[in-house]
Amino acid sequence: PSTPNPTPIPSSPAPFPPVARGVAQRAERFAASSRTPLCGACNSVIRGPFLVALGRSWHPEEFNCHYCHVSLADVSFVEEQNNVYCENCYEEFFAPTCARCNTKIMGEVMHALRQTWHTTCFVCAACGKAFGNSLFHMEDGEPYCEKDYIALFSTKCHGCDFPVEAGDKFIEALGHTWHDTCFVCAVCHVNLEGQPFYSKKDKPLCKKHAHAINV
């Protein structure tokens, strides 16, 4: 008789939720009025036209890129580490690189497999659908969604012919793979997990039915 050993399949990894980083914004222009806000840059009263951005007011001439000093009054800007940058400077110095397309990521960043990705680039290698926050499986260095991974790579149980999925306990016996609950005596259906068993016509049998004729 032989004794099977159940082995758990590890669960799939999951990407971290997308992080909104490098999102471009635009300042709003306001004409001079009786309102006299304080400038977010110089902290002095603004008595003429002003900009509103990041919840503060600014002299138009003082709302500039922290690195290249280009005016951000009428162009998009990105906030990073409590400073504002033009899109070109942000992309050069701060934007992460996508692991698939190798271009800079502006906006939402997906973190998975210790790398950064565009949310539209981190997709199933088979169907091309984005994972979002769903679980995925790796095969030959490529990620696959649950459905395609099972269809392409999963092992089927010799007892029920359904896939042995992630998290299922399984048994290797008689040259096949079985769910632990499917490895039963072909005659009386008693579970044989961890028990000595016999085989006939590629079917497991308990000790009581080891010599059964009709199997």
Secondary structure, 3 states (H helix, E strand, C coil): CECCCEEECCCCCCCCCCEEECCCECCEEECCCCCCCEECCCCCECCCCEEEECCEEECHHHCECCCCCCECCCCCEEEECCEEEEHHHHHHHCCCECCCCCCECCEEEEEECCEEEECCCCECCCCCCECCCCCEEEECCEEEEHHHHHHHHCCECCCCCCECCCCCEEEEECCEEEECCCCECCCCCCECCCCCEEEECCEEECCCCCCCCCC
